[in-house]
Amino acid sequence: MMIHEITEQVGAHRRRKRIGRGRASGSGKTSGRGQKGATSRSGWSFRAGYEGGQKPFAQRLPKRGFNNSAFATEYHVVNLKALEARCEDGADVTLESLVRIGLVRDVNRPLKVLAEGDLTKKLNIVAAKCSAAAKSKIESAGGTLTLNARATWKRAPKVAAPKTEAKTAS
């Protein structure tokens, strides 16, 4: 007899442990919580990564280098096969129109068009970025592509204060 045959006969679920039902149950008195301390009391739970007061593992490791991921621009990515399936021939494809048809969630991120799939419809696409292969497919189908890169914030140039003539005491 194999172990999987035994569990089929006995059942897959073990009965729950009845805690705090007297000494005879095996989990009476302290109900398996030990004696005293925070862990014996209700409401206590440790956060993920808590190591009992010693220095956590993540803090013991050295931190090195610099990462630019916080400054990366995130795009709404749309493939040509999705545009082929959802847009009519001759349609104007903008970020707002893609939100209306449900291809993009919101207008907070710029749009990037990628070349997966084939395009047979003539579409007028306005996007922030586009792959070279997608651009060639759009133009070969007779459509147009307008790139409108989002304006990036730049520090205002320093303008010197206008010079005023010094007043002389008379």
DSSP file (Angstrom, degrees, kcal/mol; ACC not computed):
  #  RESIDUE AA STRUCTURE BP1 BP2  ACC     N-H-->O    O-->H-N    N-H-->O    O-->H-N    TCO  KAPPA ALPHA  PHI   PSI    X-CA   Y-CA   Z-CA
    1    1 A M              0   0    0      0, 0.0     2,-0.2     0, 0.0     0, 0.0   0.000 360.0 360.0 360.0 134.8    0.0    0.0    0.0
    2    2 A M    >>  -     0   0    0      1,-0.1     4,-1.5     0, 0.0     3,-0.6  -0.576 360.0-112.2 -98.4 162.4    1.3    3.4   -1.0
    3    3 A I  H 3> S+     0   0    0      1,-0.3     4,-2.1     2,-0.2     5,-0.2   0.846 115.8  55.4 -63.9 -34.8    0.9    6.7    1.0
    4    4 A H  H 3> S+     0   0    0      1,-0.2     4,-1.1     2,-0.2    -1,-0.3   0.787 105.7  53.1 -70.4 -24.7   -1.4    8.3   -1.6
    5    5 A E  H <> S+     0   0    0     -3,-0.6     4,-1.4     2,-0.2    -1,-0.2   0.843 107.5  51.5 -75.4 -33.5   -3.7    5.3   -1.3
    6    6 A I  H  X S+     0   0    0     -4,-1.5     4,-2.9     1,-0.2     5,-0.3   0.935 108.6  49.7 -66.7 -46.3   -3.9    5.7    2.5
    7    7 A T  H  X S+     0   0    0     -4,-2.1     4,-2.3     1,-0.2    -1,-0.2   0.821 106.5  56.8 -66.0 -29.0   -4.8    9.4    2.3
    8    8 A E  H  < S+     0   0    0     -4,-1.1    -1,-0.2     2,-0.2    -2,-0.2   0.900 113.6  39.9 -65.0 -39.2   -7.5    8.6   -0.2
    9    9 A Q  H  < S+     0   0    0     -4,-1.4    -2,-0.2    -3,-0.2    -1,-0.2   0.912 121.7  40.4 -76.1 -43.6   -9.1    6.2    2.3
   10   10 A V  H  < S-     0   0    0     -4,-2.9    -3,-0.2     1,-0.2    -2,-0.2   0.908 116.9-105.1 -74.5 -41.9   -8.6    8.2    5.4
   11   11 A G     <  -     0   0    0     -4,-2.3    -1,-0.2    -5,-0.3    -2,-0.1  -0.329  13.1-106.3 124.9 150.7   -9.4   11.6    3.9
   12   12 A A  S    S+     0   0    0     -4,-0.1     2,-0.5    -2,-0.1    -1,-0.1   0.714  93.8  73.9 -81.7 -20.8   -7.4   14.6    2.8
   13   13 A H        -     0   0    0     -3,-0.1     2,-0.3     3,-0.0     3,-0.0  -0.821  66.4-147.9-108.0 130.5   -8.4   16.9    5.7
   14   14 A R        -     0   0    0     -2,-0.5     3,-0.1     1,-0.1    -2,-0.0  -0.665  33.6-102.7 -86.4 145.2   -7.1   16.7    9.3
   15   15 A R        -     0   0    0     -2,-0.3    -1,-0.1     1,-0.1     3,-0.0  -0.364  44.5-100.6 -65.7 147.6   -9.5   17.8   12.0
   16   16 A R        -     0   0    0      1,-0.1     2,-0.5    -3,-0.0    -1,-0.1  -0.336  36.0-105.4 -70.7 153.5   -8.8   21.2   13.5
   17   17 A K        -     0   0    0     -3,-0.1     2,-1.0     1,-0.1    -1,-0.1  -0.678  27.3-140.0 -80.8 121.5   -6.9   21.5   16.8
   18   18 A R        -     0   0    0     -2,-0.5     3,-0.5     7,-0.1     2,-0.3  -0.737  26.0-161.9 -87.4 105.2   -9.3   22.4   19.6
   19   19 A I        +     0   0    0     -2,-1.0     9,-0.2     1,-0.2    13,-0.0  -0.657  61.0  16.0 -95.1 141.2   -7.3   24.9   21.6
   20   20 A G  S    S+     0   0    0      7,-3.0    -1,-0.2    -2,-0.3     8,-0.2   0.858  79.6 126.6  74.1  36.6   -8.0   25.9   25.2
   21   21 A R  S    S-     0   0    0     -3,-0.5     7,-0.2     1,-0.4     3,-0.1  -0.166  77.5 -69.8-118.7  38.3  -10.4   23.1   26.0
   22   22 A G    >   -     0   0    0      5,-0.2     3,-1.0     1,-0.1     5,-0.5  -0.075  56.2 -72.5  98.9 162.9   -8.7   21.8   29.2
   23   23 A R  G >  S+     0   0    0      1,-0.2     3,-1.4     2,-0.2     5,-0.3   0.825 122.8  62.9 -63.0 -34.2   -5.5   19.9   30.1
   24   24 A A  G 3  S+     0   0    0      1,-0.3    -1,-0.2    -3,-0.1    -2,-0.1   0.735  91.4  65.7 -67.8 -22.1   -6.7   16.6   28.7
   25   25 A S  G <  S-     0   0    0     -3,-1.0    -1,-0.3    -4,-0.1    -2,-0.2   0.693 106.2-123.9 -73.7 -16.7   -7.0   18.0   25.2
   26   26 A G  S <  S+     0   0    0     -3,-1.4    -3,-0.1    -4,-0.3    -2,-0.1   0.256 101.4  68.0  90.3 -13.2   -3.2   18.5   25.1
   27   27 A S  S    S+     0   0    0     -5,-0.5    -7,-3.0    -9,-0.3    -6,-0.3  -0.281  73.5 118.4-131.7  47.6   -3.6   22.2   24.3
   28   28 A G    >>  +     0   0    0     -5,-0.3     3,-2.2    -8,-0.2     2,-0.7  -0.150  59.6  26.3 -95.4-164.5   -5.1   23.5   27.5
   29   29 A K  T 34 S+     0   0    0      1,-0.3    -2,-0.0     2,-0.1    -6,-0.0  -0.263 136.6  16.8  49.5 -92.3   -3.8   26.1   30.0
   30   30 A T  T >4 S-     0   0    0     -2,-0.7     3,-1.6     1,-0.0    -1,-0.3   0.469  97.9-131.4 -89.8   0.2   -1.6   28.3   27.7
   31   31 A S  T <4  -     0   0    0     -3,-2.2    -2,-0.1     1,-0.3    -3,-0.1   0.822  66.7 -56.1  57.4  36.8   -3.1   26.9   24.5
   32   32 A G  T 3< S+     0   0    0     -4,-0.5    -1,-0.3    -6,-0.1    -3,-0.1   0.588 116.6 109.0  77.8   9.8    0.2   26.2   22.8
   33   33 A R  S <  S-     0   0    0     -3,-1.6    -2,-0.1     1,-0.3    -1,-0.1   0.428  72.6-134.9 -99.0   0.7    1.4   29.8   23.2
   34   34 A G        -     0   0    0      6,-0.1     2,-0.4     5,-0.0    -1,-0.3  -0.350  41.0 -49.9  76.4-164.1    4.0   29.2   25.9
   35   35 A Q  S    S-     0   0    0     -2,-0.1     4,-0.1     1,-0.0     5,-0.1  -0.915  88.9 -26.7-117.2 140.0    4.3   31.5   28.9
   36   36 A K  S    S+     0   0    0     -2,-0.4     4,-0.2     4,-0.1     3,-0.1   0.378  82.1  85.5  53.4 172.6    4.5   35.2   29.2
   37   37 A G  S >  S-     0   0    0      1,-0.2     3,-1.0     2,-0.1     4,-0.4  -0.057  91.5 -64.6  88.7 170.0    5.7   37.7   26.6
   38   38 A A  G >  S+     0   0    0      1,-0.3     3,-1.3     2,-0.2     6,-0.2   0.847 127.5  59.4 -63.1 -36.2    4.2   39.4   23.6
   39   39 A T  G 3  S+     0   0    0      1,-0.3    -1,-0.3    -3,-0.1    -2,-0.1   0.710  99.7  57.4 -70.1 -18.0    3.6   36.1   21.7
   40   40 A S  G <  S+     0   0    0     -3,-1.0    -1,-0.3    -4,-0.2     2,-0.2   0.606  97.3  79.7 -84.5 -10.6    1.4   34.7   24.4
   41   41 A R  S X  S-     0   0    0     -3,-1.3     3,-1.0    -4,-0.4     2,-0.1  -0.629  86.1-103.1-103.5 156.0   -1.0   37.7   24.2
   42   42 A S  T 3  S+     0   0    0     -2,-0.2     3,-0.1     1,-0.2    -1,-0.1  -0.378  99.7  31.7 -73.6 152.5   -3.8   38.4   21.8
   43   43 A G  T 3  S+     0   0    0      1,-0.3     2,-0.4    -4,-0.1    -1,-0.2   0.330  84.7 127.2  88.2  -8.3   -3.3   40.9   19.1
   44   44 A W    <   +     0   0    0     -3,-1.0     2,-0.3    -6,-0.2    -1,-0.3  -0.693  23.3 153.9 -87.5 131.9    0.4   40.3   18.6
   45   45 A S        -     0   0    0     -2,-0.4     2,-0.3    -3,-0.1    -6,-0.0  -0.962  36.1-127.1-150.6 142.2    1.7   39.5   15.2
   46   46 A F        -     0   0    0     -2,-0.3     3,-0.1     1,-0.1     2,-0.1  -0.656  25.5-119.1 -91.5 146.2    5.1   40.1   13.7
   47   47 A R    >   -     0   0    0     -2,-0.3     3,-2.0     1,-0.1     2,-0.1  -0.348  44.6 -80.2 -76.0 161.9    5.6   42.0   10.5
   48   48 A A  T 3  S+     0   0    0      1,-0.3    -1,-0.1    -2,-0.1     3,-0.1  -0.422 119.4  21.7 -62.5 131.4    7.2   40.3    7.5
   49   49 A G  T 3  S+     0   0    0      1,-0.3     2,-0.3    -2,-0.1    -1,-0.3   0.404  84.0 145.2  91.1  -2.0   11.0   40.2    7.9
   50   50 A Y    <   -     0   0    0     -3,-2.0    -1,-0.3     1,-0.1     5,-0.1  -0.535  26.9-173.4 -71.7 132.5   10.9   40.6   11.7
   51   51 A E    >   -     0   0    0      3,-0.4     3,-1.1    -2,-0.3    -1,-0.1  -0.103  54.1 -87.8-122.4  34.9   13.8   38.7   13.2
   52   52 A G  T 3  S-     0   0    0      1,-0.2     3,-0.1     2,-0.0    -2,-0.1   0.716  87.8 -49.6  74.7  20.6   13.2   39.0   16.9
   53   53 A G  T 3  S+     0   0    0      1,-0.4    -1,-0.2     0, 0.0     2,-0.1   0.172 106.3 119.1 103.9 -18.9   15.1   42.3   17.4
   54   54 A Q  S <  S-     0   0    0     -3,-1.1    -1,-0.4     1,-0.1    -3,-0.4  -0.363  83.6 -74.8 -76.0 165.7   18.3   41.4   15.7
   55   55 A K        -     0   0    0     -3,-0.1    -1,-0.1     1,-0.1     5,-0.1  -0.410  59.1-113.9 -61.8 122.7   19.4   43.4   12.7
   56   56 A P    >>  -     0   0    0      0, 0.0     4,-1.3     0, 0.0     3,-0.8  -0.188  19.6-115.9 -61.0 151.8   17.2   42.4    9.7
   57   57 A F  H 3> S+     0   0    0      1,-0.3     4,-1.0    -8,-0.2     3,-0.5   0.869 113.6  55.5 -57.2 -42.0   18.8   40.6    6.8
   58   58 A A  H 34 S+     0   0    0      1,-0.2    -1,-0.3     2,-0.2     3,-0.1   0.809 109.4  47.6 -64.3 -29.3   18.1   43.4    4.3
   59   59 A Q  H <4 S+     0   0    0     -3,-0.8    -1,-0.2     1,-0.2    -2,-0.2   0.696 104.7  60.3 -84.6 -18.8   19.8   45.9    6.6
   60   60 A R  H  < S+     0   0    0     -4,-1.3    -2,-0.2    -3,-0.5    -1,-0.2   0.730  89.9  84.9 -78.4 -21.4   22.9   43.7    7.0
   61   61 A L  S  < S-     0   0    0     -4,-1.0     2,-0.1    -3,-0.1     0, 0.0  -0.559  88.3-109.2 -82.4 145.1   23.6   43.6    3.3
   62   62 A P        -     0   0    0      0, 0.0     2,-0.5     0, 0.0    -1,-0.1  -0.437  24.0-137.1 -71.9 145.9   25.7   46.5    1.8
   63   63 A K        +     0   0    0     -2,-0.1     2,-0.3    -4,-0.1    -4,-0.0  -0.911  31.6 173.0-104.0 125.9   23.9   49.0   -0.4
   64   64 A R        +     0   0    0     -2,-0.5     0, 0.0     2,-0.0     0, 0.0  -0.955  30.2   7.5-134.8 151.1   25.9   49.9   -3.5
   65   65 A G  S    S-     0   0    0     -2,-0.3     2,-0.4     1,-0.0    -2,-0.0  -0.042  70.8 -85.2  82.4-179.2   25.4   51.9   -6.7
   66   66 A F        -     0   0    0      2,-0.0     2,-0.4     0, 0.0    -1,-0.0  -0.974  28.9-154.4-133.2 144.0   22.7   54.1   -8.0
   67   67 A N        -     0   0    0     -2,-0.4     3,-0.5     1,-0.1     4,-0.0  -0.980  10.6-165.0-126.8 128.8   19.6   53.3   -9.9
   68   68 A N    >   +     0   0    0     -2,-0.4     3,-2.0     1,-0.2     4,-0.3   0.280  60.7 110.1 -91.4  10.7   17.8   55.5  -12.4
   69   69 A S  G >   +     0   0    0      1,-0.3     3,-1.0     2,-0.2    -1,-0.2   0.778  69.8  63.1 -62.1 -25.4   14.6   53.4  -12.4
   70   70 A A  G 3  S+     0   0    0     -3,-0.5    -1,-0.3     1,-0.2    -2,-0.1   0.745 105.5  46.7 -68.5 -21.1   12.7   56.1  -10.5
   71   71 A F  G <  S+     0   0    0     -3,-2.0    -1,-0.2     2,-0.1    -2,-0.2   0.357  84.7 120.0-102.2   4.5   13.2   58.5  -13.4
   72   72 A A    <   -     0   0    0     -3,-1.0     2,-0.5    -4,-0.3    -3,-0.0  -0.413  64.6-123.6 -71.5 144.4   12.2   56.1  -16.2
   73   73 A T        -     0   0    0     -2,-0.1     2,-0.4    36,-0.0    -1,-0.1  -0.789  22.1-149.9 -89.0 126.0    9.3   57.0  -18.4
   74   74 A E        -     0   0    0     -2,-0.5     2,-0.3     2,-0.0     0, 0.0  -0.823  15.2-160.9 -98.5 135.8    6.5   54.4  -18.4
   75   75 A Y        -     0   0    0     -2,-0.4     2,-0.7    34,-0.2    36,-0.2  -0.787  25.6-119.4-114.4 153.5    4.5   54.1  -21.6
   76   76 A H  E     -a  111   0A   0     34,-3.0    36,-2.9    -2,-0.3     2,-0.5  -0.866  40.3-149.9 -82.7 119.9    1.1   52.6  -22.5
   77   77 A V  E     +a  112   0A   0     -2,-0.7     2,-0.4    34,-0.2    36,-0.2  -0.833  19.3 179.1-101.9 128.7    2.2   50.0  -25.1
   78   78 A V  E     -a  113   0A   0     34,-2.5    36,-2.4    -2,-0.5     2,-0.2  -0.996  15.6-145.9-129.2 131.7   -0.2   49.1  -28.0
   79   79 A N  E >>  -a  114   0A   0     -2,-0.4     4,-1.5    34,-0.2     3,-0.6  -0.591  24.5-117.0 -93.4 158.1    0.6   46.6  -30.7
   80   80 A L  H 3> S+     0   0    0     34,-1.2     4,-2.6     1,-0.2    37,-0.2   0.815 112.5  62.4 -63.9 -31.1   -0.5   46.9  -34.3
   81   81 A K  H 3> S+     0   0    0     35,-2.2     4,-1.7     1,-0.2    -1,-0.2   0.858 103.4  49.6 -65.0 -32.8   -2.6   43.7  -34.0
   82   82 A A  H <> S+     0   0    0     -3,-0.6     4,-2.0    34,-0.3    -1,-0.2   0.886 111.5  48.2 -71.0 -38.5   -4.7   45.3  -31.3
   83   83 A L  H  X S+     0   0    0     -4,-1.5     4,-2.2     1,-0.2    -2,-0.2   0.884 110.1  52.9 -66.7 -38.1   -5.3   48.4  -33.5
   84   84 A E  H  < S+     0   0    0     -4,-2.6    -1,-0.2     1,-0.2    -2,-0.2   0.894 113.4  43.3 -62.0 -40.7   -6.2   46.2  -36.4
   85   85 A A  H  < S+     0   0    0     -4,-1.7    -2,-0.2    -5,-0.2    -1,-0.2   0.845 124.6  31.1 -75.8 -34.1   -8.8   44.3  -34.3
   86   86 A R  H  < S+     0   0    0     -4,-2.0     2,-0.3    -5,-0.1    -2,-0.2   0.650 104.0  73.3-104.6 -17.4  -10.4   47.4  -32.6
   87   87 A C     <  -     0   0    0     -4,-2.2     2,-0.1    -5,-0.2     3,-0.1  -0.755  70.0-127.7-107.4 147.9  -10.1   50.3  -35.0
   88   88 A E    >   -     0   0    0     -2,-0.3     3,-1.5     1,-0.1     2,-0.2  -0.433  43.3 -82.3 -82.9 163.1  -12.1   51.1  -38.2
   89   89 A D  T 3  S+     0   0    0      1,-0.2    34,-0.2    -2,-0.1    -1,-0.1  -0.470 116.3  15.7 -66.6 132.2  -10.4   51.9  -41.5
   90   90 A G  T 3  S+     0   0    0     32,-2.8    -1,-0.2     1,-0.2    33,-0.2   0.553  92.0 150.0  82.9   9.6   -9.4   55.6  -41.7
   91   91 A A    <   -     0   0    0     -3,-1.5    33,-2.5    31,-0.2     2,-0.6  -0.385  50.3-121.3 -76.8 152.3   -9.8   56.2  -37.9
   92   92 A D  E     -c  124   0B   0     31,-0.2     2,-0.8    -2,-0.1    33,-0.2  -0.853  26.6-155.5 -91.0 120.0   -7.7   58.7  -36.0
   93   93 A V  E     +c  125   0B   0     31,-2.9    33,-2.8    -2,-0.6     2,-0.3  -0.862  28.2 150.5-104.1 108.5   -5.9   56.8  -33.2
   94   94 A T     >  -     0   0    0     -2,-0.8     4,-2.0    31,-0.2     5,-0.2  -0.759  60.6 -99.0-124.2 174.4   -5.0   59.0  -30.2
   95   95 A L  H  > S+     0   0    0     -2,-0.3     4,-1.6     1,-0.2     9,-0.1   0.894 123.6  51.3 -61.3 -40.0   -4.5   58.3  -26.6
   96   96 A E  H  > S+     0   0    0      1,-0.2     4,-1.9     2,-0.2    -1,-0.2   0.891 109.1  49.4 -65.8 -40.4   -8.1   59.5  -25.8
   97   97 A S  H  > S+     0   0    0      1,-0.2     4,-1.9     2,-0.2    -1,-0.2   0.861 109.1  52.9 -69.0 -33.4   -9.6   57.3  -28.5
   98   98 A L  H  X>S+     0   0    0     -4,-2.0     5,-2.0     2,-0.2     6,-1.2   0.838 107.0  52.3 -69.8 -32.0   -7.8   54.3  -27.2
   99   99 A V  H ><5S+     0   0    0     -4,-1.6     3,-0.6     3,-0.2    -2,-0.2   0.910 108.0  52.6 -66.1 -41.6   -9.1   55.0  -23.7
  100  100 A R  H 3<5S+     0   0    0     -4,-1.9    -2,-0.2     1,-0.2    -1,-0.2   0.889 112.5  42.8 -62.0 -40.7  -12.7   55.1  -25.2
  101  101 A I  H 3<5S-     0   0    0     -4,-1.9    -1,-0.2    -5,-0.1    -2,-0.2   0.518 116.5-113.7 -88.1  -2.9  -12.3   51.7  -26.9
  102  102 A G  T <<5S+     0   0    0     -4,-0.7    -3,-0.2    -3,-0.6    -4,-0.1   0.626  83.3 116.7  89.7  13.6  -10.6   50.2  -23.8
  103  103 A L  S   <S+     0   0    0     -5,-2.0     2,-0.4    -6,-0.2    -4,-0.2   0.752  80.4  36.6 -82.3 -24.0   -7.1   49.5  -25.1
  104  104 A V  S    S-     0   0    0     -6,-1.2    -2,-0.2    -9,-0.1    -1,-0.1  -0.965  72.6-141.5-130.8 144.2   -5.5   51.9  -22.7
  105  105 A R  S    S-     0   0    0     -2,-0.4     2,-0.3     1,-0.1    -1,-0.1   0.930  73.7 -19.5 -73.8 -46.7   -6.5   52.6  -19.1
  106  106 A D        -     0   0    0      3,-0.0     3,-0.3     0, 0.0    -1,-0.1  -0.867  58.1-107.1-151.9-179.1   -6.0   56.3  -18.8
  107  107 A V  S    S+     0   0    0     -2,-0.3   -11,-0.1     1,-0.2   -12,-0.1   0.182  86.9 100.1-103.0  16.5   -4.2   59.3  -20.4
  108  108 A N  S    S+     0   0    0      2,-0.1    -1,-0.2     0, 0.0     0, 0.0   0.773  79.2  51.3 -75.3 -25.8   -1.6   59.7  -17.7
  109  109 A R  S    S-     0   0    0     -3,-0.3   -34,-0.2     1,-0.1    -3,-0.0  -0.807  91.0-107.6-110.1 153.1    1.2   57.9  -19.6
  110  110 A P        -     0   0    0      0, 0.0   -34,-3.0     0, 0.0     2,-0.4  -0.322  37.8-108.4 -73.2 163.8    2.4   58.6  -23.1
  111  111 A L  E     -a   76   0A   0    -36,-0.2    18,-1.9    -4,-0.1    17,-1.7  -0.751  27.8-171.0 -99.6 138.6    1.6   56.1  -25.9
  112  112 A K  E     -ab  77 129A   0    -36,-2.9   -34,-2.5    -2,-0.4     2,-0.5  -0.998  10.7-151.3-127.3 130.9    4.1   53.8  -27.6
  113  113 A V  E     -ab  78 130A   0     16,-1.8    18,-2.1    -2,-0.4     2,-0.3  -0.881  12.6-168.2-105.9 129.3    3.2   51.7  -30.7
  114  114 A L  E     -a   79   0A   0    -36,-2.4   -34,-1.2    -2,-0.5    -2,-0.0  -0.759  25.8-121.2-115.8 164.2    4.9   48.4  -31.3
  115  115 A A        +     0   0    0     -2,-0.3     2,-0.3   -36,-0.2   -36,-0.1   0.196  57.4 134.4 -95.9  14.7    4.9   46.3  -34.5
  116  116 A E        +     0   0    0    -38,-0.1   -35,-2.2     2,-0.0   -34,-0.3  -0.499  66.9  10.0 -69.6 127.0    3.5   42.9  -33.3
  117  117 A G  S    S-     0   0    0     -2,-0.3     2,-0.3   -37,-0.2   -37,-0.2  -0.263  93.9 -71.6  95.8 173.9    0.9   41.7  -35.8
  118  118 A D        -     0   0    0    -38,-0.1     2,-0.5    -2,-0.1   -34,-0.1  -0.771  33.3-148.5-107.6 153.6    0.0   43.0  -39.3
  119  119 A L        +     0   0    0     -2,-0.3   -38,-0.1     1,-0.1    -2,-0.0  -0.980  26.6 159.4-124.2 122.6   -1.8   46.2  -40.2
  120  120 A T        +     0   0    0     -2,-0.5     2,-0.2    22,-0.0    -1,-0.1   0.537  53.9  88.1-113.1 -14.0   -4.1   46.4  -43.3
  121  121 A K  S    S-     0   0    0    -34,-0.0     2,-0.9     1,-0.0    22,-0.2  -0.584  80.6-118.2 -90.9 150.1   -6.2   49.4  -42.3
  122  122 A K        +     0   0    0     -2,-0.2   -32,-2.8    20,-0.1     2,-0.4  -0.769  44.8 175.4 -87.3 108.4   -5.3   53.0  -43.0
  123  123 A L        -     0   0    0     -2,-0.9    21,-1.8    15,-0.2     2,-0.8  -0.895  32.7-142.8-119.3 145.4   -4.9   54.6  -39.6
  124  124 A N  E     -cd  92 144B   0    -33,-2.5   -31,-2.9    -2,-0.4     2,-0.4  -0.892  32.1-168.7-104.3 101.3   -3.8   58.1  -38.5
  125  125 A I  E     -cd  93 145B   0     19,-2.9    21,-3.0    -2,-0.8     2,-0.5  -0.764  17.6-168.5-103.1 134.4   -1.9   57.5  -35.4
  126  126 A V  E     + d   0 146B   0    -33,-2.8     2,-0.3    -2,-0.4    21,-0.2  -0.980  28.2 149.9-118.7 116.9   -0.6   60.1  -32.9
  127  127 A A  E     - d   0 147B   0     19,-2.3    21,-2.6    -2,-0.5   -15,-0.1  -0.925  52.8-128.0-143.6 164.9    1.9   58.7  -30.4
  128  128 A A  S    S+     0   0    0    -17,-1.7     2,-0.3    -2,-0.3   -16,-0.2   0.845  95.1   9.2 -82.0 -36.7    4.8   59.7  -28.3
  129  129 A K  E     -b  112   0A   0    -18,-1.9   -16,-1.8    19,-0.1     2,-0.3  -0.963  61.8-177.4-142.4 158.3    7.0   56.8  -29.5
  130  130 A C  E     -b  113   0A   0     -2,-0.3   -16,-0.2   -18,-0.2     2,-0.1  -0.973  28.3-116.0-155.7 140.2    6.9   54.2  -32.2
  131  131 A S     >  -     0   0    0    -18,-2.1     4,-2.2    -2,-0.3     5,-0.2  -0.404  29.5-117.6 -74.7 158.2    9.3   51.4  -33.2
  132  132 A A  H  > S+     0   0    0      1,-0.2     4,-2.0     2,-0.2     5,-0.2   0.880 115.3  51.2 -64.1 -38.5   10.9   51.5  -36.6
  133  133 A A  H  > S+     0   0    0      1,-0.2     4,-1.9     2,-0.2    -1,-0.2   0.894 110.1  49.2 -66.8 -39.0    9.1   48.3  -37.7
  134  134 A A  H  > S+     0   0    0      2,-0.2     4,-2.5     1,-0.2    -2,-0.2   0.893 109.0  53.3 -66.3 -39.4    5.7   49.6  -36.6
  135  135 A K  H  X S+     0   0    0     -4,-2.2     4,-2.3     1,-0.2    -2,-0.2   0.916 109.6  47.5 -61.9 -43.5    6.4   52.9  -38.5
  136  136 A S  H  X S+     0   0    0     -4,-2.0     4,-2.1     1,-0.2    -1,-0.2   0.879 112.4  49.5 -67.3 -36.5    7.1   51.0  -41.7
  137  137 A K  H  X S+     0   0    0     -4,-1.9     4,-1.4     2,-0.2    -2,-0.2   0.896 111.3  49.2 -67.8 -39.9    4.0   48.8  -41.4
  138  138 A I  H  <>S+     0   0    0     -4,-2.5     5,-2.4     1,-0.2     4,-0.3   0.933 114.6  44.3 -64.6 -45.6    1.8   51.8  -40.7
  139  139 A E  H ><5S+     0   0    0     -4,-2.3     3,-0.9     1,-0.2    -2,-0.2   0.843 110.4  54.4 -70.1 -33.3    3.1   53.7  -43.8
  140  140 A S  H 3<5S+     0   0    0     -4,-2.1    -1,-0.2     1,-0.2    -2,-0.2   0.782 105.4  54.2 -70.5 -25.2    3.0   50.6  -46.0
  141  141 A A  T 3<5S-     0   0    0     -4,-1.4    -1,-0.2    -3,-0.2    -2,-0.2   0.524 124.6-105.7 -82.8  -5.4   -0.7   50.3  -45.1
  142  142 A G  T < 5S+     0   0    0     -3,-0.9    -3,-0.2    -4,-0.3   -20,-0.1   0.524  79.2 127.0  96.0   6.4   -1.3   53.9  -46.2
  143  143 A G      < -     0   0    0     -5,-2.4     2,-0.3   -22,-0.2    -1,-0.3  -0.280  52.8-123.4 -89.6 177.9   -1.6   55.4  -42.7
  144  144 A T  E     -d  124   0B   0    -21,-1.8   -19,-2.9    -3,-0.1     2,-0.4  -0.914  12.0-154.3-123.5 151.9    0.2   58.3  -41.1
  145  145 A L  E     -d  125   0B   0     -2,-0.3     2,-0.5   -21,-0.2   -19,-0.2  -0.989   7.2-171.7-128.3 124.5    2.2   58.5  -37.9
  146  146 A T  E     -d  126   0B   0    -21,-3.0   -19,-2.3    -2,-0.4     2,-0.6  -0.969  11.4-152.3-116.6 121.5    2.6   61.7  -35.9
  147  147 A L  E     +d  127   0B   0     -2,-0.5     2,-0.5   -21,-0.2   -19,-0.2  -0.825  14.8 178.6 -95.2 122.5    5.1   61.6  -33.1
  148  148 A N        -     0   0    0    -21,-2.6   -19,-0.1    -2,-0.6     3,-0.1  -0.783  16.0-156.6-122.9  86.6    4.3   64.1  -30.3
  149  149 A A        -     0   0    0     -2,-0.5     2,-0.1     1,-0.1   -21,-0.1  -0.363  27.1-106.8 -64.1 138.7    6.9   63.7  -27.7
  150  150 A R        -     0   0    0      1,-0.1     2,-0.3    -2,-0.1    -1,-0.1  -0.419  36.6-107.9 -65.6 137.8    5.8   64.8  -24.3
  151  151 A A        -     0   0    0     -2,-0.1     2,-0.3    -3,-0.1    -1,-0.1  -0.521  35.5-142.7 -68.5 127.2    7.4   68.1  -23.2
  152  152 A T        -     0   0    0     -2,-0.3     2,-0.2     1,-0.1    -1,-0.0  -0.648  21.6-102.4 -92.4 150.8    9.9   67.4  -20.5
  153  153 A W        -     0   0    0     -2,-0.3     2,-0.4     1,-0.0    -1,-0.1  -0.498  41.6-175.1 -72.4 134.8   10.4   69.7  -17.6
  154  154 A K        -     0   0    0     -2,-0.2     2,-0.1    -3,-0.0    -3,-0.0  -0.974  32.2-101.1-130.9 147.3   13.5   71.9  -17.8
  155  155 A R        -     0   0    0     -2,-0.4     3,-0.1     1,-0.1     0, 0.0  -0.421  44.6-108.5 -65.7 136.6   14.9   74.3  -15.4
  156  156 A A        -     0   0    0     -2,-0.1    -1,-0.1     1,-0.1     3,-0.1  -0.421  40.0-104.4 -66.2 138.8   14.0   77.9  -16.2
  157  157 A P        -     0   0    0      0, 0.0     2,-0.4     0, 0.0    -1,-0.1  -0.339  37.0-105.3 -66.0 146.0   17.1   79.8  -17.5
  158  158 A K        -     0   0    0     -3,-0.1     2,-0.5     1,-0.0    -3,-0.0  -0.567  35.1-159.5 -74.0 127.7   18.6   82.2  -15.0
  159  159 A V        -     0   0    0     -2,-0.4     2,-0.1    -3,-0.1    -1,-0.0  -0.935  17.4-124.3-111.6 126.8   17.7   85.8  -16.0
  160  160 A A        -     0   0    0     -2,-0.5     3,-0.1     1,-0.1     0, 0.0  -0.438  30.7-108.5 -70.0 140.6   19.9   88.5  -14.6
  161  161 A A        -     0   0    0     -2,-0.1    -1,-0.1     1,-0.1     2,-0.1  -0.404  43.9 -94.7 -66.2 143.3   18.0   91.2  -12.7
  162  162 A P        -     0   0    0      0, 0.0     2,-0.3     0, 0.0    -1,-0.1  -0.359  42.1-118.1 -62.5 135.6   17.8   94.5  -14.5
  163  163 A K        -     0   0    0     -3,-0.1     2,-0.4    -2,-0.1    -3,-0.0  -0.567  27.7-159.3 -78.0 132.6   20.6   96.8  -13.5
  164  164 A T        -     0   0    0     -2,-0.3     2,-0.2    -3,-0.0     3,-0.0  -0.870  24.5-107.4-110.5 146.8   19.5  100.0  -11.9
  165  165 A E        -     0   0    0     -2,-0.4     2,-0.2     1,-0.1    -1,-0.0  -0.499  37.6-110.2 -72.9 136.5   21.7  103.0  -11.7
  166  166 A A        -     0   0    0     -2,-0.2     2,-0.4     1,-0.1    -1,-0.1  -0.457  30.4-125.1 -68.1 132.2   23.1  103.8   -8.3
  167  167 A K        -     0   0    0     -2,-0.2     2,-0.4    -3,-0.0    -1,-0.1  -0.628  22.4-145.1 -80.2 132.6   21.5  106.9   -6.8
  168  168 A T        -     0   0    0     -2,-0.4     2,-0.3     2,-0.0    -1,-0.0  -0.784  17.3-116.0-100.4 141.9   24.0  109.4   -5.8
  169  169 A A              0   0    0     -2,-0.4    -1,-0.0     1,-0.1     0, 0.0  -0.580 360.0 360.0 -74.9 132.3   23.5  111.5   -2.7
  170  170 A S              0   0    0     -2,-0.3    -1,-0.1     0, 0.0    -2,-0.0   0.404 360.0 360.0-112.2 360.0   23.2  115.2   -3.7
